Amino acid sequence: MQGLPRFWAPHNVRIHVILHVSRRLLVALLLMGMSTLLTPTSARAEEGSDLKTRPPKVLNMVMLGDSYSAGNGAGKYEHNSREANGEEGAEKAYVSRNNRGYRYREWLLGKSIDARLTVLAHSGHTTENLINEQVDRISTDVDMVMLTVGGNDIGFGAVVEKCFARGLRHPVSCKEAVENARAIVSDPGPNGLKARTKRLFTTISAKLRSMGRYDVDIILAGYPNLLLPDSDWYKLFGCSRFDDSVPACGEWIFYDAGTEILKAGRELAAIQKEAVVEWNRSLPPYPSTTPRPRYIGSIPEHFRGHEPNPSVLLKNSVRWVNEFFETAGIRSVSGETRGIYATDPMEWYHPNITGHQEIAEALAEEIGIPRVARQATPPDVSSDVGLGAELPKPILAWLQGSYAHPIADP
């Protein structure tokens, strides 16, 4: 056999070897295919796939609160009054499609989270209004509750009117409004803001537990400041006693309005944070069947430099909060804010369109994709829901594979 090629073999032997190798190769390929079929879908999805090739996670959000959640001053009102729910003559809710909740929802959709939103927030509501009117309407499939509250408890409107409104502001009335607000904030008793906020948490928690919803995120967001951070120069002065015998002012009074209002804002933020911390500490240690709230305290710093200018002669050109006689302010191409003339006082001194977008970005930075977002299972479907509307739940199925996507009747 010398001189033959290294791999030479008789013809019949070569055929046998080829057939033997082919059978082994075929068996190996079949086994590989079976192992792929037998591998759990979730495991296969984790291997080299991204969010676009997986069924999206779903997140049901409910937004409670006051005008800063509803969207006063942001325009595009979805339900301009509660008459849509059969309550004729009720106060306007000012639920805006430009509010922070809708903007945050848009961010989540961009991250392939099938998010839907129910807005129960209402302009002018206090903690007691939330307890008595909003909490009981939280949907049974809620995953996250967002809210702002406390501003109306401490007299937000009175501070704006008595301290900033031209023709109405006065050192005496401004001081009374600010001191009243600070008294409610600092009150350690049952009527103080901390106790009111804890009662609200207790009510929300009881509602969630009654529906079997234990793993729910509760997000309390802080407020931006009412004036620029360098507004210590802003002082009010006026006559506190008129002398009829002269006639002239017998006594002038000065009030450091800028300094005191900024101080009140810091005190409000601190007490809201304390309410969250103390309420959470009162709960049993993990694992707990009671949802725990979280405080987002970055809003004042995020808005720094974009608050209203308290001067009657100047506006902050890059404001994220509407000033007097304007609404729906939005950042223009030049970077400056352009608002729409408005005579409705309920739209003044509230975050404008850009302000709500910025708050949503702050929520995205601090919360990101909420941990309570869950894998989609029928019959979940993406939707956005207004004030008190019922959620549609069509049948939903999934096409698996590299082109996975939901299918359902339109």
URGI-V524199 format. One record per helix or strand of 3 or more residues. SS is the DSSP state (@ for helix, = for strand). FROM is the first residue (numbers start at 1). LEN is the number of residues. If there is no record, write none. Layout:
SS,FROM,LEN ; SS,FROM,LEN
This chain:
@,11,28 ; @,41,6 ; @,51,3 ; =,57,9 ; @,67,4 ; =,77,3 ; @,82,4 ; @,100,11 ; =,113,7 ; @,127,11 ; =,144,5 ; @,156,9 ; @,171,16 ; @,193,18 ; =,217,5 ; @,231,3 ; =,236,8 ; =,248,8 ; @,257,25 ; =,293,4 ; @,299,4 ; =,326,6 ; =,337,5 ; @,345,3 ; @,353,14 ; =,397,3 ; =,405,3
